[in-house]
Amino acid sequence: QVQVIESGGGSVQAGGSLRLSCAASGRTFSIKAVSWFRQAPGKEREFVGLIDWSGTSPYYEESVKGRFIISRDNAENTVYLQMNRLKPEDTAAYYCVANVGPEEYWGQGTRVTVSS
């Protein structure tokens, strides 16, 4: 199995930055990619982006493209979501997901609040 734990959430003013971390443990050699999702209060879960486990080929949902950057620290088995130029509509709980073939392992989420 794989475990993922998110951290780094908090409150920030619009225009600010936050960096979320997703630390993976367990059978990390089986991970194919790590995805980020978010869910705002009262809304459906939304895909944010992903990166393959080699740390290459990040992919972003259109609304965050150019503002968010996903990267991986190979030595630490940690994936980062650098969020810049944050907007109030980025307020949500953010989740990372380890993709292991047909299985997915979700973290518990970390909350981000962006005030105007």
Backbone as CSV, one residue per row, in Angstrom:
resi,resn,N_x,N_y,N_z,CA_x,CA_y,CA_z,C_x,C_y,C_z
1,GLN,0.830,-1.206,0.000,0.000,0.000,0.000,0.857,1.245,0.000
2,VAL,0.207,2.358,-0.299,0.860,3.663,-0.328,0.085,4.595,0.585
3,GLN,0.791,5.416,1.300,0.168,6.460,2.106,0.645,7.815,1.598
4,VAL,-0.266,8.774,1.583,0.099,10.142,1.217,-0.464,11.082,2.271
5,ILE,0.323,12.058,2.619,-0.081,13.053,3.612,0.189,14.437,3.063
6,GLU,-0.853,15.266,3.024,-0.705,16.632,2.556,-0.406,17.558,3.728
7,SER,0.284,18.630,3.433,0.538,19.668,4.424,0.766,20.980,3.702
8,GLY,0.783,22.054,4.473,1.111,23.357,3.910,-0.064,24.274,3.683
9,GLY,-1.274,23.809,3.969,-2.430,24.671,3.777,-2.447,25.808,4.781
10,GLY,-3.317,26.761,4.539,-3.436,27.892,5.441,-4.257,28.991,4.820
11,SER,-4.142,30.173,5.397,-4.884,31.330,4.920,-3.919,32.334,4.317
12,VAL,-4.334,32.926,3.221,-3.488,33.884,2.523,-4.383,34.905,1.835
13,GLN,-3.861,36.075,1.613,-4.626,37.076,0.878,-4.495,36.843,-0.622
14,ALA,-5.463,37.327,-1.337,-5.446,37.215,-2.794,-4.143,37.809,-3.345
15,GLY,-3.589,37.106,-4.313,-2.307,37.526,-4.878,-1.111,36.877,-4.226
16,GLY,-1.336,36.232,-3.089,-0.246,35.593,-2.369,0.055,34.199,-2.878
17,SER,0.954,33.536,-2.181,1.411,32.205,-2.584,1.371,31.243,-1.402
18,LEU,1.212,29.970,-1.710,1.334,28.892,-0.744,1.967,27.712,-1.453
19,ARG,2.677,26.887,-0.701,3.196,25.656,-1.262,2.677,24.479,-0.448
20,LEU,1.956,23.613,-1.125,1.461,22.396,-0.503,2.438,21.264,-0.764
21,SER,2.534,20.378,0.206,3.383,19.199,0.078,2.538,17.944,0.150
22,CYS,2.981,16.931,-0.561,2.337,15.620,-0.528,3.449,14.600,-0.319
23,ALA,3.555,14.098,0.900,4.605,13.145,1.240,4.081,11.730,1.084
24,ALA,4.759,10.953,0.262,4.345,9.568,0.006,5.236,8.607,0.779
25,SER,4.630,7.521,1.254,5.380,6.483,1.957,4.776,5.128,1.631
26,GLY,5.445,4.078,2.063,4.986,2.728,1.757,5.618,2.244,0.455
27,ARG,4.830,1.610,-0.369,5.324,1.035,-1.619,5.407,2.104,-2.703
28,THR,6.254,3.087,-2.475,6.325,4.227,-3.389,6.838,3.830,-4.763
29,PHE,7.537,2.710,-4.853,8.039,2.277,-6.156,6.901,1.918,-7.102
30,SER,5.713,1.701,-6.542,4.560,1.327,-7.374,3.766,2.531,-7.882
31,ILE,4.136,3.717,-7.440,3.388,4.921,-7.851,3.691,5.248,-9.309
32,LYS,2.658,5.545,-10.043,2.807,5.931,-11.454,2.765,7.454,-11.610
33,ALA,1.911,8.072,-10.838,1.745,9.522,-10.936,1.094,10.016,-9.642
34,VAL,1.191,11.301,-9.420,0.507,11.937,-8.294,-0.359,13.055,-8.840
35,SER,-1.610,13.035,-8.429,-2.562,14.049,-8.868,-2.935,14.940,-7.698
36,TRP,-3.364,16.133,-8.023,-3.926,17.051,-7.033,-5.377,17.337,-7.422
37,PHE,-6.251,17.288,-6.435,-7.649,17.654,-6.590,-7.978,18.703,-5.528
38,ARG,-9.080,19.376,-5.715,-9.568,20.306,-4.698,-11.085,20.270,-4.664
39,GLN,-11.602,20.616,-3.508,-13.044,20.681,-3.347,-13.403,21.897,-2.519
40,ALA,-14.101,22.814,-3.161,-14.561,24.016,-2.482,-15.857,23.715,-1.747
41,PRO,-16.165,24.469,-0.705,-17.404,24.238,0.041,-18.620,24.283,-0.871
42,GLY,-19.431,23.244,-0.821,-20.648,23.195,-1.599,-20.462,22.895,-3.072
43,LYS,-19.238,22.566,-3.461,-18.984,22.282,-4.879,-18.422,20.877,-5.052
44,GLU,-18.424,20.415,-6.287,-17.885,19.100,-6.578,-16.350,19.155,-6.592
45,ARG,-15.793,17.986,-6.376,-14.346,17.875,-6.428,-13.845,18.204,-7.832
46,GLU,-12.703,18.872,-7.899,-12.171,19.351,-9.179,-10.716,18.925,-9.327
47,PHE,-10.370,18.462,-10.506,-8.996,18.106,-10.814,-8.164,19.380,-10.946
48,VAL,-6.976,19.368,-10.371,-6.084,20.527,-10.433,-4.901,20.254,-11.367
49,GLY,-4.278,19.105,-11.215,-3.133,18.776,-12.054,-2.497,17.487,-11.613
50,LEU,-1.486,17.069,-12.358,-0.781,15.851,-11.992,0.649,15.897,-12.511
51,ILE,1.457,14.989,-11.975,2.828,14.827,-12.437,3.158,13.345,-12.371
52,ASP,3.911,12.867,-13.347,4.256,11.456,-13.255,5.348,11.284,-12.210
53,TRP,5.519,10.068,-11.746,6.362,9.830,-10.582,7.835,10.111,-10.866
54,SER,8.201,10.151,-12.136,9.581,10.510,-12.465,9.821,12.010,-12.291
55,GLY,8.741,12.753,-12.069,8.886,14.185,-11.875,8.834,14.994,-13.154
56,THR,8.419,14.366,-14.205,8.331,15.058,-15.489,6.873,15.151,-15.930
57,SER,6.692,15.882,-16.994,5.383,15.977,-17.660,4.252,16.415,-16.745
58,PRO,4.384,17.542,-16.055,3.228,18.015,-15.287,2.104,18.447,-16.217
59,TYR,0.896,18.308,-15.726,-0.303,18.674,-16.496,-1.216,19.445,-15.574
60,TYR,-1.834,20.516,-16.092,-2.633,21.394,-15.253,-4.021,21.611,-15.821
61,GLU,-4.955,21.736,-14.920,-6.295,22.164,-15.295,-6.208,23.617,-15.738
62,GLU,-7.065,23.997,-16.672,-6.938,25.293,-17.334,-6.967,26.475,-16.364
63,SER,-7.781,26.407,-15.331,-7.946,27.568,-14.457,-6.715,27.846,-13.595
64,VAL,-5.792,26.885,-13.483,-4.611,27.099,-12.658,-3.338,27.181,-13.490
65,LYS,-3.463,26.917,-14.765,-2.290,26.927,-15.639,-1.632,28.308,-15.615
66,GLY,-0.319,28.329,-15.461,0.410,29.585,-15.391,0.517,30.156,-13.986
67,ARG,-0.277,29.623,-13.044,-0.211,30.092,-11.649,0.301,28.997,-10.717
68,PHE,-0.042,27.766,-10.987,0.338,26.639,-10.128,1.461,25.850,-10.799
69,ILE,2.349,25.324,-9.979,3.445,24.496,-10.478,3.534,23.235,-9.627
70,ILE,3.530,22.094,-10.296,3.669,20.812,-9.605,5.080,20.292,-9.856
71,SER,5.729,19.859,-8.799,7.085,19.332,-8.927,7.276,18.199,-7.937
72,ARG,8.375,17.483,-8.107,8.647,16.366,-7.209,10.080,16.429,-6.721
73,ASP,10.259,16.185,-5.427,11.583,15.993,-4.849,11.812,14.488,-4.790
74,ASN,12.611,13.987,-5.727,12.783,12.544,-5.836,13.387,11.940,-4.570
75,ALA,14.304,12.658,-3.965,14.988,12.112,-2.791,14.048,11.973,-1.602
76,GLU,13.030,12.817,-1.557,12.141,12.840,-0.393,10.798,12.185,-0.666
77,ASN,10.587,11.672,-1.868,9.275,11.099,-2.226,8.146,12.080,-1.909
78,THR,8.375,13.318,-2.226,7.405,14.367,-1.945,7.080,15.117,-3.225
79,VAL,5.813,15.380,-3.417,5.336,16.182,-4.543,4.826,17.500,-3.991
80,TYR,5.143,18.560,-4.688,4.765,19.891,-4.248,3.753,20.512,-5.214
81,LEU,2.887,21.323,-4.654,1.982,22.143,-5.445,2.248,23.590,-5.030
82,GLN,3.014,24.283,-5.867,3.302,25.693,-5.629,2.175,26.506,-6.232
83,MET,1.508,27.266,-5.404,0.342,28.033,-5.851,0.673,29.514,-5.749
84,ASN,0.688,30.178,-6.881,1.014,31.605,-6.952,-0.189,32.393,-7.425
85,ARG,-0.156,33.682,-7.176,-1.233,34.589,-7.599,-2.594,33.992,-7.222
86,LEU,-2.717,33.618,-5.983,-3.936,32.961,-5.536,-5.135,33.892,-5.609
87,LYS,-6.285,33.279,-5.879,-7.538,34.003,-6.000,-8.524,33.451,-4.964
88,PRO,-9.518,34.239,-4.587,-10.521,33.714,-3.641,-11.166,32.420,-4.131
89,GLU,-11.326,32.275,-5.427,-11.942,31.050,-5.952,-11.041,29.829,-5.844
90,ASP,-9.792,30.018,-5.421,-8.915,28.877,-5.155,-9.151,28.300,-3.760
91,THR,-9.993,28.950,-2.977,-10.308,28.441,-1.644,-10.947,27.062,-1.740
92,ALA,-10.344,26.089,-1.049,-10.818,24.710,-1.131,-9.984,23.835,-0.207
93,ALA,-10.446,22.617,-0.037,-9.598,21.578,0.540,-8.853,20.928,-0.620
94,TYR,-7.555,20.792,-0.463,-6.711,20.237,-1.525,-6.257,18.843,-1.125
95,TYR,-6.368,17.929,-2.077,-6.033,16.528,-1.842,-4.990,16.064,-2.849
96,CYS,-4.048,15.275,-2.398,-3.172,14.608,-3.356,-3.556,13.135,-3.425
97,VAL,-3.309,12.565,-4.575,-3.709,11.196,-4.864,-2.537,10.481,-5.512
98,ALA,-2.150,9.362,-4.942,-1.124,8.531,-5.562,-1.810,7.538,-6.491
99,ASN,-1.450,7.584,-7.751,-2.016,6.681,-8.741,-1.118,5.457,-8.875
100,VAL,-1.660,4.297,-8.523,-0.914,3.047,-8.568,-1.709,2.091,-9.439
101,GLY,-1.458,2.135,-10.738,-2.223,1.275,-11.630,-3.708,1.565,-11.468
102,PRO,-4.518,0.551,-11.207,-5.959,0.777,-11.064,-6.354,1.340,-9.702
103,GLU,-5.424,1.399,-8.790,-5.742,1.863,-7.440,-5.314,3.312,-7.247
104,GLU,-6.005,3.952,-6.323,-5.669,5.319,-5.950,-5.616,5.405,-4.432
105,TYR,-4.666,6.176,-3.943,-4.547,6.389,-2.508,-4.643,7.890,-2.248
106,TRP,-5.653,8.259,-1.462,-5.954,9.665,-1.199,-5.435,10.071,0.166
107,GLY,-4.993,11.321,0.236,-4.641,11.884,1.518,-5.878,12.448,2.214
108,GLN,-5.657,13.006,3.389,-6.777,13.515,4.182,-7.140,14.941,3.805
109,GLY,-6.295,15.590,3.014,-6.580,16.937,2.547,-5.976,18.008,3.433
110,THR,-5.778,19.158,2.838,-5.297,20.325,3.581,-6.067,21.532,3.052
111,ARG,-6.485,22.390,3.966,-7.378,23.492,3.586,-6.597,24.739,3.214
112,VAL,-7.075,25.368,2.153,-6.517,26.639,1.684,-7.646,27.663,1.646
113,THR,-7.412,28.795,2.280,-8.392,29.880,2.276,-7.730,31.131,1.731
114,VAL,-8.322,31.679,0.687,-7.794,32.891,0.064,-8.807,34.010,0.270
115,SER,-8.404,35.042,0.937,-9.302,36.158,1.216,-9.033,37.307,0.249
116,SER,-10.102,38.020,-0.053,-9.980,39.135,-1.016,-9.598,40.423,-0.326
